[in-house]
């Protein structure tokens, strides 16, 4: 079971912030070779992330993680 302590706010920009994010399930899902994807192909948003600590499932845990991104749906012809 993940160990998470964060909140998500969507005020025109998706903001995820908190003390702890267990990234291990997310990282595992990104390396699966199945047709089921973690994110929808229709996801389209600006994203701001701040965590005091992120658990990776290895000895390489991350402290004071911040990210700003813009995720855009790629148009298909």
Buried (B, 14 or more C-beta within 10 A) or exposed (E): EEEBEBEEEEEEEBBBBBEBBBBBEBBEEEEEEEEEEEEEEEEEBEBBBBBBBBBBEEEEEEEEBEEEEEEEEEEEE
